[in-house]
């Protein structure tokens, strides 16, 4: 890119020098000193004029006069009527010399126009080639309706299925697609049809795009990759044109794979929100539906797509014949997390005290992207301390930074606020320790963090949970209320520090009543409407599915759950009030205590 920029500068300098030269030549043609008709008359009366030469232009009688004066030198007078000036000069006894019309210089009449056209043409040619090489806006404007898919040819992929860890079943499902492309005869002999589409769905960071890259490296077939947002433009019809162009390219390279990342950007449910039938996104989706399973035949083209919002996709694109197979890519289990950690630790020198198995056990709920970020933050911390290896302490610091936020030890906090924070966090920690389904405690700290919290209590989940029980959810609510309860018991006053805890507890209680049917009075009925947000694929206007009376009952049930958990949590903290004082005192002394130090207080 630097070489291209240097070339532009050379061409630009050459053009500037050439133009300056032309201006200089033109200025040299006009080196005579000009003066007026009145000055000419004065010089004629004074007898200064010795010779007058009249130059005629093509537009007669215009032209100019070269006048030779005795003491003042040469002068030039431009005139619109040289005949009148000729008579004037003769009246003073000076006979002027009238020259024929001078032909224009051949350089300015013949060479210069052609030279300017050539220079402009060369400059535009160079700039267009440079823009095409750099992928600039000019080349994009020239190819506005063309597909922007990137083609990976056979053998170009650097990632294979061996580089994807923690997704064993998902890889097995996709391996069938690879086998079908490599040996189609094995499947067609028994009447099997190649799947037309594979939809990878799951939460962000679980490895959907990574799986697609691995398929590109394994399949030994051309692989087109494009983002859903690359289809949509402000001009109606451009997205549909790009879809057609993409599948035309794919047909020329069949058998091949077309991968559309974040397909929800172009395949959202039609006829919802503010857009109408002429919406650009809907026309793009209609063209995609036709290309995947319409009157046209696209043999040998497999469409893969990834999304984390499968609930807002249009039903027409999810039916068999378009996306025949849906592969759920979820968060890895403890074994998968250990495999992922080993993959991301390949190029990181680890010290002997690093136990990847223990890290996998303590990172329940982490996705592949979270685990990669965890080890990367640990490596950054090791580099900041000028070490050439990553220690277990680096991973612990990274775990807190990723889970809670960066600690701000330099923030000045009054002793009163420190004391309130210490008792608040100690209240959370006691409930984490006593209640069986929510602990144990990993770290308790009263150091402010980057998320605006005055302190934090981080639990350590020791096992993966496929689903939540009612008892576990009630204990989560009790833990959330522990900080507020400790403030009330010790200071006989409350602060705003528990606002996020109360919000979390209320959200859990409302889900128990409206979504999970865990209320005795309301019954096993789903009243939850949180999935019907506007502008994400649902209807703009929708009615509530229950009456005002039911809404009042839901509020009563939520309040009853919160009040019951508050009373039970307060009873536990009051029972362990001595531990509450010890934990707060230890926090005020050290600012941060570990699991072992906290459990020793019991």
C-alpha positions as CSV (number, residue, x, y, z in Angstrom):
1,X,0.0,0.0,0.0
2,X,2.9,2.3,0.7
3,X,4.3,1.6,-2.7
4,X,1.1,2.5,-4.4
5,X,0.9,5.8,-2.4
6,X,4.4,6.6,-3.5
7,X,3.4,6.0,-7.1
8,X,0.5,8.4,-6.8
9,X,2.7,11.1,-5.4
10,X,5.1,10.8,-8.4
11,X,2.4,11.1,-10.9
12,X,0.8,14.0,-9.1
13,X,4.1,16.0,-9.0
14,X,4.8,15.4,-12.7
15,X,1.3,16.8,-13.6
16,X,1.8,19.9,-11.4
17,X,5.3,20.6,-13.0
18,X,3.8,20.2,-16.5
19,X,0.9,22.6,-15.7
20,X,3.3,25.1,-14.2
21,X,5.4,25.0,-17.3
22,X,2.5,25.7,-19.5
23,X,1.5,28.6,-17.4
24,X,5.0,30.0,-17.6
25,X,5.1,29.7,-21.4
26,X,1.8,31.5,-21.6
27,X,3.0,34.3,-19.3
28,X,6.1,34.7,-21.4
29,X,3.9,35.6,-24.4
30,X,2.6,38.6,-22.5
31,X,5.7,40.3,-21.4
32,X,4.8,43.8,-22.8
33,X,4.0,46.7,-20.6
34,X,0.4,47.9,-21.1
35,X,-0.9,51.4,-21.0
36,X,-4.1,53.4,-21.9
37,X,-5.5,55.4,-24.9
38,X,-5.2,58.6,-22.9
39,X,-1.5,57.9,-22.3
40,X,-1.0,57.3,-26.0
41,X,-2.6,60.7,-26.9
42,X,-0.3,62.5,-24.4
43,X,2.8,60.7,-25.8
44,X,1.7,61.7,-29.4
45,X,1.3,65.3,-28.4
46,X,4.7,65.3,-26.7
47,X,6.3,63.8,-29.8
48,X,7.5,60.7,-27.9
49,X,6.0,58.2,-30.4
50,X,8.6,57.0,-33.0
51,X,7.0,53.9,-34.3
52,X,3.5,52.2,-34.1
53,X,2.9,48.5,-35.2
54,X,-0.7,47.4,-35.3
55,X,-1.4,43.6,-34.7
56,X,-4.8,42.5,-35.9
57,X,-6.9,39.7,-34.4
58,X,-9.3,37.4,-36.2
59,X,-12.2,39.3,-34.6
60,X,-11.5,42.5,-36.6
61,X,-11.2,45.4,-35.9
62,X,-9.8,44.2,-32.5
63,X,-6.1,43.8,-31.8
64,X,-3.3,45.5,-30.0
65,X,-0.6,48.2,-30.8
66,X,3.1,47.9,-30.2
67,X,4.2,51.5,-29.6
68,X,7.9,52.6,-29.5
69,X,8.6,55.7,-27.4
70,X,11.8,57.8,-27.3
71,X,12.5,57.9,-23.6
72,X,10.0,55.5,-22.1
73,X,10.6,52.3,-24.1
74,X,8.0,49.9,-25.6
75,X,4.3,50.0,-24.7
76,X,1.3,47.8,-25.6
77,X,-2.2,49.1,-26.1
78,X,-5.1,46.6,-26.5
79,X,-8.0,48.0,-28.5
80,X,-11.5,47.0,-29.6
81,X,-11.3,49.4,-32.6
82,X,-7.9,49.5,-34.2
83,X,-9.2,51.4,-37.2
84,X,-10.0,54.4,-35.0
85,X,-6.5,54.3,-33.4
86,X,-4.9,54.0,-36.8
87,X,-6.5,57.3,-37.9
88,X,-5.6,58.9,-34.6
89,X,-1.9,58.0,-35.0
90,X,-1.9,59.3,-38.6
91,X,-3.4,62.6,-37.5
92,X,-0.2,63.2,-35.4
93,X,2.0,62.5,-38.4
94,X,3.0,59.0,-37.5
95,X,2.5,56.3,-40.2
96,X,1.5,53.0,-38.4
97,X,2.6,49.6,-39.8
98,X,-0.4,47.3,-40.0
99,X,0.5,43.6,-39.8
100,X,-1.6,40.7,-41.1
101,X,-3.5,38.4,-38.7
102,X,-1.0,36.3,-36.7
103,X,-1.8,32.6,-36.7
104,X,-2.2,31.0,-33.3
105,X,0.8,28.9,-32.0
106,X,0.5,25.3,-33.2
107,X,1.4,24.1,-29.7
108,X,-1.7,25.7,-28.2
109,X,-4.0,24.8,-31.0
110,X,-3.0,21.2,-31.7
111,X,-0.7,19.7,-29.1
112,X,-2.0,21.2,-25.8
113,X,-5.7,19.9,-26.1
114,X,-4.5,16.4,-26.9
115,X,-1.9,16.5,-24.2
116,X,-4.5,17.5,-21.6
117,X,-6.8,14.7,-22.6
118,X,-4.0,12.1,-22.4
119,X,-2.9,13.4,-19.0
120,X,-6.4,13.2,-17.5
121,X,-7.0,9.8,-19.0
122,X,-3.8,8.3,-17.7
123,X,-4.4,9.8,-14.2
124,X,-8.0,8.4,-14.1
125,X,-6.7,5.0,-15.2
126,X,-4.1,4.9,-12.5
127,X,-6.5,6.0,-9.8
128,X,-9.1,3.4,-10.8
129,X,-6.6,0.6,-10.8
130,X,-5.3,1.7,-7.4
131,X,-8.9,1.8,-6.0
132,X,-9.6,-1.7,-7.4
133,X,-6.4,-3.0,-5.8
134,X,-7.2,-1.4,-2.4
135,X,-10.9,-2.2,-2.4
136,X,-11.9,1.4,-2.3
137,X,-15.2,3.1,-2.6
138,X,-14.8,3.9,-6.3
139,X,-14.5,0.2,-7.2
140,X,-17.5,-0.6,-5.0
141,X,-19.6,2.0,-6.8
142,X,-18.7,0.4,-10.1
143,X,-19.8,-3.1,-8.8
144,X,-22.7,-1.9,-6.7
145,X,-25.0,-4.9,-7.4
146,X,-22.2,-7.5,-7.4
147,X,-21.8,-10.1,-4.6
148,X,-19.2,-9.3,-1.9
149,X,-18.7,-12.9,-1.0
150,X,-15.1,-13.9,-0.4
151,X,-14.1,-17.1,-2.2
152,X,-11.7,-19.5,-0.4
153,X,-10.3,-22.0,-2.9
154,X,-9.3,-25.5,-2.2
155,X,-6.5,-25.8,0.3
156,X,-6.6,-22.1,1.3
157,X,-8.3,-22.7,4.7
158,X,-5.9,-22.6,7.6
159,X,-8.4,-23.8,10.2
160,X,-9.5,-27.5,10.3
161,X,-11.8,-29.4,12.6
162,X,-8.8,-30.4,14.8
163,X,-8.7,-26.7,15.8
164,X,-12.3,-26.8,17.0
165,X,-12.5,-28.1,20.6
166,X,-15.5,-28.8,22.8
167,X,-18.0,-29.4,20.0
168,X,-17.8,-33.1,19.4
169,X,-21.4,-33.8,18.3
170,X,-21.6,-30.6,16.3
171,X,-18.4,-31.7,14.4
172,X,-19.9,-35.1,13.7
173,X,-23.0,-33.6,12.2
174,X,-20.9,-31.3,9.9
175,X,-18.6,-34.2,9.0
176,X,-21.5,-35.8,7.2
177,X,-21.7,-32.7,5.0
178,X,-18.0,-33.0,4.2
179,X,-18.3,-36.7,3.4
180,X,-21.3,-35.9,1.1
181,X,-19.2,-33.4,-0.9
182,X,-16.2,-35.7,-1.1
183,X,-18.1,-39.0,-1.9
184,X,-21.6,-38.1,-3.1
185,X,-22.0,-41.5,-4.8
186,X,-22.1,-43.3,-1.4
187,X,-25.2,-41.4,-0.4
188,X,-27.0,-41.2,-3.8
189,X,-26.8,-45.0,-4.1
190,X,-29.3,-45.3,-1.3
191,X,-31.5,-42.4,-2.4
192,X,-30.1,-39.8,0.0
193,X,-30.4,-36.2,-1.0
194,X,-27.6,-33.8,-0.1
195,X,-28.9,-31.2,2.5
196,X,-29.5,-27.8,0.9
197,X,-28.9,-25.8,4.0
198,X,-27.3,-26.1,7.5
199,X,-28.2,-23.5,10.2
200,X,-25.8,-23.1,13.0
201,X,-27.7,-21.6,16.0
202,X,-26.5,-20.8,19.5
203,X,-25.5,-18.0,21.9
204,X,-22.7,-15.6,21.0
205,X,-19.2,-16.8,21.3
206,X,-19.9,-20.5,21.1
207,X,-17.9,-21.1,17.9
208,X,-20.4,-21.0,15.0
209,X,-18.2,-19.0,12.7
210,X,-15.2,-21.0,13.7
211,X,-17.0,-24.2,12.7
212,X,-17.7,-22.7,9.3
213,X,-14.1,-21.8,8.9
214,X,-13.1,-25.3,9.8
215,X,-15.5,-26.7,7.2
216,X,-13.9,-24.5,4.6
217,X,-10.5,-25.9,5.5
218,X,-11.7,-29.5,5.5
219,X,-14.2,-29.8,2.6
220,X,-11.7,-29.5,-0.3
221,X,-14.4,-27.5,-2.2
222,X,-14.7,-23.8,-3.0
223,X,-16.1,-21.9,0.0
224,X,-18.0,-18.6,-0.3
225,X,-18.3,-16.5,2.9
226,X,-20.3,-13.4,3.3
227,X,-22.1,-11.5,6.1
228,X,-25.9,-11.0,6.2
229,X,-25.4,-7.2,6.4
230,X,-23.4,-7.2,3.1
231,X,-26.6,-7.8,1.2
232,X,-28.6,-4.9,2.5
233,X,-28.2,-1.4,1.1
234,X,-30.3,1.8,1.2
235,X,-31.2,1.2,-2.5
236,X,-34.1,-1.2,-3.1
237,X,-33.1,-4.1,-5.3
238,X,-29.4,-4.1,-4.6
239,X,-29.6,-6.9,-2.0
240,X,-31.6,-9.2,-4.3
241,X,-29.1,-8.5,-7.1
242,X,-26.2,-9.5,-4.9
243,X,-28.0,-12.7,-3.9
244,X,-28.5,-13.6,-7.6
245,X,-24.8,-12.8,-8.3
246,X,-23.7,-14.9,-5.4
247,X,-25.5,-18.0,-6.5
248,X,-24.4,-17.5,-10.1
249,X,-20.8,-17.5,-8.9
250,X,-21.6,-20.6,-6.7
251,X,-23.1,-22.5,-9.7
252,X,-19.9,-21.9,-11.7
253,X,-17.8,-23.4,-8.8
254,X,-20.3,-26.2,-7.8
255,X,-20.0,-28.4,-5.7
256,X,-19.3,-25.7,-3.1
257,X,-20.4,-24.2,0.2
258,X,-21.9,-20.7,0.7
259,X,-21.7,-19.5,4.3
260,X,-23.8,-16.5,5.4
261,X,-22.7,-15.2,8.8
262,X,-25.3,-13.4,11.0
263,X,-28.1,-14.3,8.6
264,X,-30.7,-12.6,10.9
265,X,-29.6,-9.3,9.4
266,X,-31.3,-10.3,6.1
267,X,-33.7,-13.2,7.0
268,X,-35.9,-11.6,9.7
269,X,-39.6,-12.3,9.8
270,X,-41.5,-10.5,7.0
271,X,-44.4,-8.2,7.4
272,X,-43.5,-7.0,10.9
273,X,-42.2,-3.8,12.5
274,X,-42.3,-0.6,10.3
275,X,-41.2,-2.1,7.0
276,X,-43.7,-2.9,4.3
277,X,-43.7,-5.3,1.3
278,X,-41.3,-3.1,-0.6
279,X,-38.7,-3.1,2.1
280,X,-35.2,-3.7,0.8
281,X,-34.5,-6.4,3.4
282,X,-37.7,-8.3,2.5
283,X,-36.9,-8.3,-1.2
284,X,-33.4,-9.6,-0.4
285,X,-35.0,-12.4,1.7
286,X,-37.5,-13.3,-1.1
287,X,-34.6,-13.7,-3.5
288,X,-32.7,-15.9,-1.0
289,X,-35.8,-18.1,-0.6
290,X,-36.1,-18.6,-4.3
291,X,-32.4,-19.4,-4.8
292,X,-32.4,-21.9,-2.0
293,X,-35.5,-23.8,-3.1
294,X,-37.4,-22.3,-6.0
295,X,-37.9,-23.1,-9.7
296,X,-34.2,-22.8,-10.3
297,X,-32.0,-25.8,-9.7
298,X,-28.9,-25.2,-7.6
299,X,-27.4,-28.7,-7.5
300,X,-24.2,-29.1,-5.5
301,X,-24.6,-25.8,-3.5
302,X,-24.8,-26.2,0.3
303,X,-25.8,-23.0,2.2
304,X,-24.5,-22.7,5.7
305,X,-25.6,-19.9,8.0
306,X,-25.0,-18.8,11.6
307,X,-27.2,-16.8,13.9
308,X,-27.9,-16.3,17.6
309,X,-31.4,-15.1,17.0
310,X,-33.2,-18.0,15.4
311,X,-36.5,-17.0,17.1
312,X,-36.8,-13.9,14.8
313,X,-36.0,-15.7,11.5
314,X,-38.8,-16.0,8.9
315,X,-40.5,-19.4,9.0
316,X,-40.1,-19.8,5.2
317,X,-36.4,-20.1,5.4
318,X,-36.4,-22.6,8.3
319,X,-38.5,-25.2,6.5
320,X,-37.0,-28.5,5.2
321,X,-35.8,-28.0,1.6
322,X,-34.1,-24.7,2.6
323,X,-32.4,-25.3,5.9
324,X,-32.7,-29.1,6.2
325,X,-30.5,-29.3,9.2
326,X,-30.2,-27.2,12.3
327,X,-27.1,-27.6,14.5
328,X,-27.4,-26.2,18.0
329,X,-24.0,-24.9,19.1
330,X,-24.2,-24.3,22.9
331,X,-21.9,-23.5,25.7
332,X,-19.3,-26.3,26.3
333,X,-19.4,-28.6,29.3
334,X,-16.5,-29.1,31.7
335,X,-14.7,-31.5,29.4
336,X,-15.2,-29.2,26.4
337,X,-13.9,-26.2,28.3
338,X,-10.8,-28.1,29.2
339,X,-10.2,-29.0,25.5
340,X,-10.8,-25.4,24.5
341,X,-8.4,-24.1,27.1
342,X,-5.7,-26.5,25.8
343,X,-6.2,-25.2,22.2
344,X,-5.9,-21.6,23.3
345,X,-2.9,-22.4,25.5
346,X,-0.8,-23.9,22.7
347,X,1.2,-20.7,22.0
348,X,1.2,-19.5,25.6
349,X,4.0,-20.8,28.0
350,X,2.3,-21.9,31.2
351,X,4.0,-22.2,34.6
352,X,3.8,-25.5,36.5
353,X,1.1,-24.2,38.9
354,X,-1.4,-23.7,36.1
355,X,-4.2,-26.4,36.3
356,X,-6.4,-26.2,33.2
357,X,-8.7,-28.9,34.6
358,X,-9.4,-26.8,37.7
359,X,-9.9,-23.7,35.5
360,X,-12.4,-25.6,33.4
361,X,-14.3,-26.6,36.6
362,X,-14.5,-23.0,37.8
363,X,-15.6,-21.5,34.5
364,X,-19.1,-23.0,34.3
365,X,-21.1,-21.1,31.7
366,X,-18.1,-19.7,29.8
367,X,-18.2,-20.0,26.0
368,X,-15.2,-20.6,23.8
369,X,-14.8,-16.9,23.2
370,X,-14.9,-16.2,27.0
371,X,-12.2,-18.8,27.6
372,X,-10.0,-17.4,24.9
373,X,-10.4,-14.0,26.4
374,X,-9.6,-15.3,29.8
375,X,-6.2,-16.7,28.7
376,X,-5.5,-13.7,26.6
377,X,-6.1,-11.3,29.6
378,X,-3.8,-13.6,31.7
379,X,-1.1,-13.4,29.1
380,X,-1.4,-9.6,29.0
381,X,-1.0,-9.5,32.8
382,X,2.1,-11.7,32.6
383,X,3.6,-9.4,29.9
384,X,2.9,-6.3,32.0
385,X,4.9,-7.9,34.9
386,X,7.8,-8.7,32.5
387,X,7.4,-12.5,32.8
388,X,7.8,-14.9,29.9
389,X,5.2,-17.4,31.3
390,X,1.6,-17.3,32.5
391,X,1.1,-18.2,36.1
392,X,-2.0,-19.3,38.0
393,X,-2.2,-15.9,39.7
394,X,-2.5,-14.2,36.3
395,X,-5.4,-16.4,35.4
396,X,-7.1,-15.6,38.8
397,X,-6.7,-11.9,38.1
398,X,-8.1,-12.3,34.6
399,X,-11.0,-14.3,36.0
400,X,-11.9,-11.4,38.2
401,X,-11.4,-8.8,35.4
402,X,-13.5,-10.7,33.0
403,X,-16.3,-11.6,35.4
404,X,-16.5,-8.5,37.5
405,X,-14.3,-5.7,36.0
406,X,-11.0,-4.1,36.6
407,X,-10.3,-3.2,40.2
408,X,-9.8,0.5,40.9
409,X,-7.6,0.5,43.9
410,X,-6.7,4.2,43.6
411,X,-10.3,5.4,44.2
412,X,-10.6,7.3,47.5
413,X,-13.4,6.0,49.6
414,X,-14.4,7.2,53.1
415,X,-14.1,4.9,56.1
416,X,-17.9,4.9,56.6
417,X,-18.5,3.8,53.0
418,X,-15.8,1.1,53.3
419,X,-17.5,-0.2,56.5
420,X,-21.0,-0.3,54.8
421,X,-19.5,-2.1,51.8
422,X,-17.7,-4.6,54.0
423,X,-20.9,-5.6,55.8
424,X,-22.8,-5.6,52.5
425,X,-20.4,-8.0,50.8
426,X,-20.2,-10.1,54.0
427,X,-24.0,-10.6,53.9
428,X,-23.8,-11.9,50.4
429,X,-20.9,-14.2,51.3
430,X,-22.6,-15.8,54.3
431,X,-25.6,-16.8,52.2
432,X,-23.3,-18.2,49.5
433,X,-21.6,-20.3,52.1
434,X,-24.6,-21.5,54.0
435,X,-27.1,-22.2,51.2
436,X,-26.3,-25.5,49.5
437,X,-27.1,-24.7,45.8
438,X,-25.4,-21.4,45.2
439,X,-21.9,-21.5,46.6
440,X,-19.1,-21.7,47.5
441,X,-17.5,-18.2,47.7
442,X,-14.5,-17.6,45.4
443,X,-13.4,-14.1,46.4
444,X,-14.9,-11.3,48.5
445,X,-13.6,-7.8,48.0
446,X,-14.4,-4.2,48.9
447,X,-12.2,-2.8,46.1
448,X,-14.3,-0.8,43.6
449,X,-14.5,-2.2,40.1
450,X,-14.9,-0.9,36.6
451,X,-18.7,-1.6,36.5
452,X,-19.4,1.0,39.2
453,X,-19.7,-1.4,42.1
454,X,-18.2,-0.6,45.5
455,X,-17.2,-4.2,46.0
456,X,-18.0,-7.7,44.9
457,X,-18.6,-11.3,46.1
458,X,-17.8,-13.8,43.4
459,X,-19.1,-17.4,43.8
460,X,-17.4,-20.4,42.3
461,X,-19.8,-22.8,40.6
462,X,-18.3,-26.3,40.7
463,X,-20.7,-28.1,38.3
464,X,-22.6,-27.5,35.1
465,X,-26.4,-27.2,35.4
466,X,-28.7,-28.1,32.6
467,X,-31.7,-26.5,34.2
468,X,-32.6,-24.5,37.3
469,X,-34.7,-25.9,40.2
470,X,-37.2,-23.8,42.2
471,X,-35.1,-24.1,45.3
472,X,-32.0,-22.9,43.4
473,X,-33.8,-19.9,42.1
474,X,-35.2,-19.0,45.6
475,X,-31.6,-19.3,47.0
476,X,-30.4,-16.9,44.2
477,X,-33.0,-14.4,45.3
478,X,-31.9,-14.8,49.0
479,X,-28.3,-14.2,48.1
480,X,-29.2,-11.1,46.1
481,X,-31.0,-9.7,49.1
482,X,-28.1,-10.5,51.6
483,X,-26.3,-7.2,51.2
484,X,-29.4,-5.1,51.9
485,X,-30.3,-7.3,54.9
486,X,-26.8,-6.9,56.4
487,X,-27.0,-3.1,56.0
488,X,-30.4,-3.1,57.8
489,X,-29.2,-5.3,60.7
490,X,-25.9,-3.5,61.4
491,X,-26.7,0.2,60.6
492,X,-30.5,0.3,61.0
493,X,-30.4,2.1,57.7
494,X,-30.2,1.2,54.0
495,X,-28.3,2.5,51.0
496,X,-28.7,2.6,47.3
497,X,-25.9,0.1,46.8
498,X,-28.4,-2.8,46.6
499,X,-30.3,-1.5,43.7
500,X,-28.8,-3.9,41.1
501,X,-29.3,-6.8,43.6
502,X,-33.0,-5.9,44.0
503,X,-33.4,-5.6,40.3
504,X,-31.9,-9.1,39.8
505,X,-34.0,-10.7,42.5
506,X,-37.2,-9.1,41.1
507,X,-36.4,-10.4,37.6
508,X,-35.8,-13.9,38.9
509,X,-39.1,-13.9,40.9
510,X,-41.1,-12.6,38.0
511,X,-39.8,-15.3,35.7
512,X,-40.7,-17.9,38.3
513,X,-44.3,-16.7,38.2
514,X,-44.8,-15.8,34.5
515,X,-42.5,-18.1,32.6
516,X,-41.7,-21.2,34.7
517,X,-45.1,-21.8,36.4
518,X,-43.6,-21.9,39.9
519,X,-46.5,-20.1,41.6
520,X,-49.2,-21.8,43.6
521,X,-51.9,-19.2,43.1
522,X,-51.3,-18.4,39.5
523,X,-50.8,-22.0,38.4
524,X,-48.8,-23.6,35.6
525,X,-49.5,-21.0,32.9
526,X,-47.1,-18.9,30.9
527,X,-47.8,-15.2,31.0
528,X,-44.4,-14.1,30.0
529,X,-44.4,-11.6,27.1
530,X,-40.7,-10.6,27.1
531,X,-40.1,-12.2,23.8
532,X,-42.5,-10.0,21.9
533,X,-40.2,-7.0,21.6
534,X,-40.9,-4.5,18.9
535,X,-38.6,-4.2,15.9
536,X,-36.8,-7.5,16.3
537,X,-39.1,-9.6,14.1
538,X,-42.4,-9.5,16.1
539,X,-45.5,-7.5,15.5
540,X,-45.5,-3.8,16.2
541,X,-48.8,-3.8,17.9
542,X,-49.7,-6.7,20.2
543,X,-52.2,-7.2,23.0
544,X,-51.5,-8.6,26.4
545,X,-52.4,-12.2,26.8
546,X,-53.9,-11.8,30.2
547,X,-56.3,-9.5,32.0
548,X,-55.6,-6.7,34.5
549,X,-56.8,-8.9,37.3
550,X,-54.1,-11.5,36.4
551,X,-51.5,-8.8,36.2
552,X,-52.4,-7.8,39.7
553,X,-52.1,-11.4,40.9
554,X,-48.7,-11.7,39.2
555,X,-47.5,-8.6,41.1
556,X,-48.8,-10.1,44.4
557,X,-47.1,-13.4,43.8
558,X,-43.7,-11.7,42.9
559,X,-43.9,-9.6,46.1
560,X,-44.8,-12.7,48.2
561,X,-41.7,-14.6,46.8
562,X,-39.4,-11.6,47.5
563,X,-40.8,-11.1,51.0
564,X,-40.5,-14.8,51.9
565,X,-36.9,-14.9,50.7
566,X,-36.1,-11.7,52.5
567,X,-37.4,-13.1,55.8
568,X,-35.5,-16.4,55.4
569,X,-32.3,-14.7,54.4
570,X,-32.5,-12.3,57.3
571,X,-33.0,-15.2,59.7
572,X,-29.8,-16.9,58.4
573,X,-27.7,-13.8,58.6
574,X,-29.0,-13.0,62.1
575,X,-28.0,-16.5,63.2
576,X,-24.5,-16.0,61.9
577,X,-24.1,-12.3,63.0
578,X,-20.8,-13.1,64.7
579,X,-19.4,-14.3,61.4
580,X,-20.8,-11.2,59.7
581,X,-18.7,-9.0,62.1
582,X,-15.6,-11.1,61.6
583,X,-15.8,-11.1,57.9
584,X,-16.4,-7.3,57.7
585,X,-13.4,-6.7,60.0
586,X,-11.2,-8.9,57.9
587,X,-12.3,-7.2,54.7
588,X,-11.6,-3.7,56.2
589,X,-8.1,-5.0,57.1
590,X,-7.2,-6.8,53.9
591,X,-9.7,-5.4,51.3
592,X,-9.9,-8.8,49.7
593,X,-10.2,-12.3,51.2
594,X,-10.2,-15.7,49.5
595,X,-12.4,-18.8,49.9
596,X,-10.2,-20.4,52.5
597,X,-9.9,-17.3,54.6
598,X,-13.7,-16.7,54.6
599,X,-14.5,-20.4,55.4
600,X,-12.0,-20.3,58.3
601,X,-14.3,-17.7,60.0
602,X,-17.0,-20.4,60.5
